[in-house]
Each structure stands twice: as structure tokens, then as C-alpha cells.
Amino acid sequence: MKFGVIGAGSWGCAFANLLVDNGQDVLVWARRKEVVFEINVLKKISYLNGIRPKFNASDNIQEVVDFSDYLVIAIPVQFIRENLSKIKYWDNVKGIVNLSKGLEIKTLKRVSEIIRDFVSIPYTVLSGPSHAEEVAENIPTAVTIAGENVEELQILFSNDYFRVYTSDDVVGIEISGALKNVMAIAAGVLDGLGGWDNSKAALMTRALYEMIKFGKIFGAQEKTFFGLSGVGDLMVTCNSRHSRNRLLGELIAKGQTLEEVMKNTKMVAEGMYTVKAVVELSLKRGIDMPISSEVFKILYANKNPRLSMLDLMRRPLKEEWYI
């Protein structure tokens, strides 16, 4: 099977290497020519130090699409629409696999909805606790896939270090993947303020509740949030040293501005964009999202992170579990 991967970041490259390990033919699209040169000539992956690419790359997105039986989306959500608009022909593509996590700010759409604006071909989403740095080193990882052709893709993607479970809840997997990045920023804020175990455990538990409450409004299944793409991904993103979203929150709590963090980091923290869409959708649909709201205020209204923590603690008392 031929797979084209749109995106030469850490996750796109780690997944491309995984596919090659599984005997698939792979071509990766990179936006910049220097990245193509690094991969094809220097045999280097910038975002995965010490990991050599097992695939070739191209900066011609149409070439990658024409090559593909399946097209894998692995770029930040805010850039998906821009890059899909460059594709003129989809004739050879039998399906799309989405690895990206987030909501589009301009339209408030999930990735499946963005893709449907361009093409109507089978769609699947793959998500779970799967930091690229560990997948690239063949560290045992388990994820969930939902959508069309999942039984075929489950077999194609699984191996001794990457285990894939199937689901029938595309909406739930997309929403949990998007919101856990917002929650990880909040977890990072706590790490920056003091790294307290009690506080972080409470935050992650209430974050899961908030994710479920939001997801069910849009048709997600509650059980999905207790699986790998929900609580599994939430745990790793809130705690891992590899988490860009957690690091963003930590650095801001330690005194950096959002602009300073963005200037000094190479990779995109999706949660800083997704939180805008989450807050807007929650206001439109009347969903109480206290953690997401405080993350938004910290990032975009310069609210003191310690005050945000206190305001969450001072909220009216209530029953723990009510959706």
C-alpha cells in the first residue's frame, strides 16, 4: 500500500517511519525545500534528533497526493484548509487518515468537517497517547482509530510496538484530541506555579469531566473519553516532558508572555488555537467550561495564572458528577 503523509513534523515523520517498518511505501510532503533536502540527502529529521528517515520527501503536495492510496494528514489544524486547497486532483486516493488534533478557529469545524469541504472519500481519525519522540524509538504505544476502513487500517498500522484499537466514534475522538491540548496548557500552568500533585490530579479529573460535557453536546459517546483517545491522551499530554501544550502553560506561569514562547519554540502548541474555538462554541451552546475559559484568559487577556487557579477553587460548590 502507498501512503502519502502531509506534514514533515515530528509526528508525521515518526508515523512515516512506522509505515515503512510495516512494509508500506511512503512519500512525505514537506513545505520547505530545506526539509526535503535534510530528509532525502542528509538523512536527518530535524524534530527527531538521532532518528533517521526511512522514507523520501517532496515539496510538491500534488506529487504526494498522486502517489497515495491513503493520504495521512499530519499538519497543524489551522493550516489544513490552506494546504488542501492546493490539491487539484484526488483520483488515486482511496481514503484519508487524520493524525491532527484541534478545531479550526475561523469555522469552528473539526478536521473531518474541514476535509468534507474539499472531497468526499473515506475518512478515519487516529488518536491516543502517542508522542512522536517515543513512537520513533519503537516504544510500545496504543491508540484508537475510528471512521471508515478501520479494520484494514488497524492491520496496516499495528506491529510489535504500535497497537491500534477500533472505535465507531469519530466525533468523540476528534473532540477529545482537541480539548486535551487545552487541558494540558492548564496542567502546565500548575507545573509552573508549583508542580503540586494534589492540584494536578484534581485538574486532570475535572478536565475529563469538562471534555465529556462538551463532547456530548456534539454527539460524542461518553465511553470514548474513558479510552485511549480520551483519558489516555489527556494523561500523557498533561504530564509528559514531550508535551508542547504542557510546556506552553509552564513557561507562561513562570513569567514568559505568549509572544515570547511562540518566538522561542519551533513547534506548534495546538491548544493555544483550539481554546479560541472551544470558548466560542461553549458560549454559543451554553456549555460551562471553566478550565478552558481560564486558559483563554491567561493566554489572551493576560490574566495572572495564580488568580485563575484561585477563581477555579472559589467557584460555587456543587455535586461532582452531573452532565
C-alpha positions as CSV (number, residue, x, y, z in Angstrom):
1,M,0.0,0.0,0.0
2,K,1.2,3.5,-0.8
3,F,0.8,6.2,1.9
4,G,1.4,9.9,1.4
5,V,2.0,11.9,4.6
6,I,1.1,15.6,4.5
7,G,3.5,17.1,7.1
8,A,7.1,16.5,7.9
9,G,6.9,17.5,11.6
10,S,7.8,15.1,14.4
11,W,4.6,13.1,14.3
12,G,4.3,12.9,10.5
13,C,7.9,11.6,10.3
14,A,7.5,9.2,13.2
15,F,4.4,7.8,11.6
16,A,6.0,7.6,8.2
17,N,8.8,5.5,9.7
18,L,6.2,3.3,11.3
19,L,4.6,2.7,8.0
20,V,7.9,1.8,6.4
21,D,8.5,-0.6,9.3
22,N,5.2,-2.2,8.4
23,G,6.2,-2.7,4.8
24,Q,4.3,0.2,3.2
25,D,5.6,2.6,0.5
26,V,5.7,6.2,1.9
27,L,6.3,9.6,0.5
28,V,6.2,12.7,2.8
29,W,5.2,16.2,1.9
30,A,7.3,18.9,3.5
31,R,6.5,22.6,3.0
32,R,10.1,23.8,2.9
33,K,12.8,22.7,0.4
34,E,15.5,22.6,3.1
35,V,13.5,20.0,5.0
36,V,13.2,17.9,1.8
37,F,17.0,18.1,1.4
38,E,17.6,17.1,5.0
39,I,15.4,14.0,4.7
40,N,16.5,12.9,1.2
41,V,20.1,13.8,1.2
42,L,21.3,14.3,4.8
43,K,19.0,11.5,6.1
44,K,18.0,13.7,9.1
45,I,14.8,14.6,10.8
46,S,15.0,18.0,12.4
47,Y,12.4,17.4,15.1
48,L,13.5,13.9,16.0
49,N,17.2,14.1,17.0
50,G,19.1,10.9,16.2
51,I,16.2,9.2,14.2
52,R,17.0,8.6,10.6
53,P,14.2,8.8,8.0
54,K,13.3,5.6,6.3
55,F,11.2,7.4,3.6
56,N,11.6,10.1,0.9
57,A,10.1,13.5,0.9
58,S,8.8,16.0,-1.7
59,D,7.8,19.7,-1.5
60,N,5.2,19.1,-4.3
61,I,1.9,18.3,-2.5
62,Q,0.2,17.2,-5.7
63,E,3.0,14.7,-6.3
64,V,2.4,13.2,-2.8
65,V,-1.3,13.0,-3.4
66,D,-0.9,11.3,-6.8
67,F,1.4,8.8,-5.2
68,S,-1.0,7.8,-2.5
69,D,-3.6,5.1,-1.9
70,Y,-4.1,6.6,1.5
71,L,-3.3,10.3,2.4
72,V,-2.3,10.9,6.0
73,I,-2.9,14.4,7.4
74,A,-0.2,15.4,10.0
75,I,0.0,19.2,10.0
76,P,-1.4,21.7,12.5
77,V,-5.2,22.1,12.1
78,Q,-5.1,25.8,11.3
79,F,-3.1,25.0,8.1
80,I,-5.1,22.1,6.8
81,R,-7.6,24.1,4.7
82,E,-4.8,26.2,3.2
83,N,-2.8,23.2,2.1
84,L,-5.8,21.1,0.9
85,S,-6.8,24.0,-1.4
86,K,-3.5,23.4,-3.3
87,I,-4.6,19.9,-4.3
88,K,-6.3,19.8,-7.7
89,Y,-6.8,16.0,-8.2
90,W,-7.7,13.3,-5.8
91,D,-8.1,10.5,-8.3
92,N,-5.8,7.8,-6.7
93,V,-6.7,8.4,-3.1
94,K,-9.0,5.8,-1.6
95,G,-9.0,7.3,1.9
96,I,-7.8,9.9,4.3
97,V,-6.2,9.2,7.7
98,N,-6.1,12.2,10.1
99,L,-3.5,12.5,12.8
100,S,-4.0,16.2,13.6
101,K,-5.8,17.3,16.8
102,G,-7.7,20.6,17.1
103,L,-10.6,22.8,16.0
104,E,-10.4,25.3,13.2
105,I,-10.6,28.8,14.6
106,K,-12.3,30.5,11.6
107,T,-15.0,28.0,11.1
108,L,-15.1,26.1,14.5
109,K,-15.0,22.9,12.5
110,R,-13.5,19.5,13.3
111,V,-10.9,18.1,10.9
112,S,-13.4,15.7,9.3
113,E,-15.7,18.7,8.6
114,I,-12.8,20.6,7.0
115,I,-11.9,17.7,4.7
116,R,-15.5,17.3,3.7
117,D,-15.4,20.9,2.3
118,F,-12.9,19.6,-0.3
119,V,-13.6,15.9,-1.0
120,S,-15.9,13.1,-0.1
121,I,-13.8,10.0,0.3
122,P,-13.5,7.6,3.3
123,Y,-12.1,9.3,6.4
124,T,-10.6,7.9,9.6
125,V,-9.1,9.6,12.6
126,L,-6.3,8.1,14.7
127,S,-5.6,9.4,18.2
128,G,-4.3,8.4,21.6
129,P,-1.2,8.8,23.9
130,S,1.4,8.8,21.1
131,H,4.2,11.3,21.5
132,A,6.2,11.1,18.3
133,E,9.5,11.0,20.2
134,E,8.6,7.6,21.7
135,V,6.9,6.1,18.7
136,A,10.1,7.0,16.7
137,E,12.1,4.9,19.2
138,N,9.7,2.0,18.9
139,I,8.4,2.4,22.5
140,P,5.2,0.4,23.0
141,T,2.2,2.6,22.2
142,A,-1.6,2.0,21.9
143,V,-4.0,4.3,20.0
144,T,-7.6,4.2,18.7
145,I,-8.9,4.7,15.2
146,A,-12.4,5.5,14.1
147,G,-14.1,6.0,10.7
148,E,-14.2,4.1,7.5
149,N,-11.9,1.2,6.5
150,V,-10.8,0.9,10.1
151,E,-10.4,-2.9,10.0
152,E,-8.0,-2.7,7.1
153,L,-6.0,0.2,8.6
154,Q,-5.9,-1.4,12.0
155,I,-3.9,-4.2,10.5
156,L,-1.7,-2.0,8.3
157,F,-0.7,0.2,11.3
158,S,-0.3,-2.3,14.0
159,N,3.0,-4.0,14.9
160,D,5.0,-5.1,17.9
161,Y,5.4,-1.5,19.2
162,F,2.2,0.1,17.9
163,R,-1.2,-1.4,18.8
164,V,-4.4,0.0,17.2
165,Y,-7.9,-0.4,18.6
166,T,-11.0,0.4,16.6
167,S,-13.9,2.7,17.6
168,D,-17.1,3.9,15.9
169,D,-17.0,7.4,17.4
170,V,-15.3,9.9,15.1
171,V,-16.8,12.9,16.8
172,G,-15.6,11.8,20.3
173,I,-12.1,11.0,19.2
174,E,-11.8,14.4,17.4
175,I,-13.2,16.4,20.3
176,S,-11.1,14.6,22.9
177,G,-8.0,15.0,20.8
178,A,-8.7,18.7,20.5
179,L,-9.7,19.5,24.1
180,K,-6.9,17.5,25.8
181,N,-4.4,20.1,24.4
182,V,-6.3,22.9,26.1
183,M,-6.3,21.0,29.4
184,A,-2.6,20.3,29.0
185,I,-1.9,24.0,29.0
186,A,-3.7,24.3,32.3
187,A,-1.7,21.4,33.7
188,G,1.5,23.1,32.6
189,V,0.4,26.3,34.4
190,L,0.2,24.2,37.6
191,D,3.6,22.8,36.9
192,G,4.9,26.3,36.5
193,L,3.3,27.6,39.7
194,G,4.5,24.8,41.9
195,G,4.1,21.3,40.4
196,W,1.6,20.2,43.1
197,D,0.4,16.6,42.9
198,N,-3.0,17.2,44.5
199,S,-3.8,20.1,42.3
200,K,-2.8,18.4,39.1
201,A,-4.8,15.3,39.9
202,A,-7.8,17.4,40.6
203,L,-7.3,19.4,37.4
204,M,-7.0,16.4,35.2
205,T,-10.1,14.8,36.7
206,R,-12.2,17.9,36.2
207,A,-10.7,18.4,32.8
208,L,-12.0,15.0,31.8
209,Y,-15.5,15.9,33.1
210,E,-15.3,19.2,31.1
211,M,-14.3,17.3,27.9
212,I,-17.2,14.8,28.3
213,K,-19.7,17.6,28.9
214,F,-18.5,19.4,25.8
215,G,-18.3,16.3,23.6
216,K,-21.8,15.0,24.4
217,I,-23.4,18.3,23.2
218,F,-21.9,17.5,19.7
219,G,-22.9,13.8,19.7
220,A,-19.8,12.2,21.1
221,Q,-20.1,8.9,23.1
222,E,-19.3,9.3,26.8
223,K,-17.3,6.0,26.8
224,T,-14.8,7.4,24.2
225,F,-13.5,9.8,26.8
226,F,-12.6,6.9,29.1
227,G,-10.5,5.3,26.4
228,L,-7.1,5.8,24.8
229,S,-8.1,8.9,22.8
230,G,-9.7,10.5,25.9
231,V,-8.2,9.9,29.4
232,G,-5.2,8.1,27.9
233,D,-4.2,11.1,25.7
234,L,-5.1,13.5,28.5
235,M,-2.8,11.8,30.9
236,V,0.2,11.8,28.6
237,T,-0.3,15.3,27.4
238,C,-0.7,16.8,30.8
239,N,2.4,15.0,32.2
240,S,4.9,14.4,29.5
241,R,8.2,16.3,29.1
242,H,7.5,16.0,25.3
243,S,4.1,17.9,25.5
244,R,4.3,21.2,23.8
245,N,1.0,22.3,25.3
246,R,2.0,21.5,28.8
247,L,5.3,23.3,28.3
248,L,3.5,26.4,27.0
249,G,1.5,26.6,30.2
250,E,4.5,26.1,32.4
251,L,6.5,28.8,30.7
252,I,3.7,31.3,30.9
253,A,3.2,30.5,34.6
254,K,6.9,31.2,35.1
255,G,6.6,34.6,33.6
256,Q,7.0,34.4,29.8
257,T,4.5,36.0,27.6
258,L,2.7,34.1,24.9
259,E,4.6,36.0,22.2
260,E,7.9,35.1,23.9
261,V,7.0,31.4,24.0
262,M,5.9,31.4,20.3
263,K,9.1,33.2,19.3
264,N,11.4,30.7,21.1
265,T,9.8,27.4,20.1
266,K,9.9,25.6,16.8
267,M,6.7,23.5,17.1
268,V,3.0,24.4,17.3
269,A,1.1,24.0,20.6
270,E,-2.4,23.3,19.1
271,G,-4.2,24.1,22.4
272,M,-3.4,27.8,22.1
273,Y,-5.5,27.9,19.0
274,T,-8.1,25.3,19.8
275,V,-9.1,27.1,23.0
276,K,-10.4,30.1,21.0
277,A,-12.8,27.8,19.2
278,V,-13.7,25.9,22.3
279,V,-14.6,29.1,24.2
280,E,-16.6,30.5,21.2
281,L,-18.5,27.2,20.8
282,S,-19.2,26.9,24.5
283,L,-20.7,30.4,24.6
284,K,-22.9,29.7,21.6
285,R,-24.1,26.4,23.0
286,G,-24.3,27.5,26.6
287,I,-21.7,25.0,27.9
288,D,-20.0,25.8,31.2
289,M,-16.3,25.3,30.5
290,P,-14.4,26.8,33.5
291,I,-10.9,25.3,32.8
292,S,-11.0,26.2,29.1
293,S,-12.2,29.7,29.9
294,E,-9.4,30.3,32.4
295,V,-6.8,29.0,29.9
296,F,-8.2,31.5,27.3
297,K,-8.0,34.4,29.8
298,I,-4.4,33.5,30.7
299,L,-3.3,33.3,27.1
300,Y,-5.3,36.2,25.6
301,A,-6.3,38.5,28.4
302,N,-3.1,38.4,30.4
303,K,-4.8,37.1,33.5
304,N,-2.5,36.1,36.3
305,P,-2.3,32.3,36.3
306,R,-2.4,32.2,40.1
307,L,-5.6,34.2,40.1
308,S,-7.1,31.8,37.6
309,M,-6.3,28.9,39.9
310,L,-8.0,30.7,42.8
311,D,-11.0,31.6,40.8
312,L,-11.5,27.9,39.9
313,M,-11.3,27.0,43.5
314,R,-13.8,29.7,44.5
315,R,-16.5,28.6,42.1
316,P,-19.9,27.7,43.6
317,L,-19.9,24.3,45.3
318,K,-21.7,21.6,43.5
319,E,-22.2,17.8,43.0
320,E,-19.2,16.2,41.4
321,W,-20.7,14.3,38.5
322,Y,-23.6,16.0,36.7
323,I,-23.9,16.2,32.9
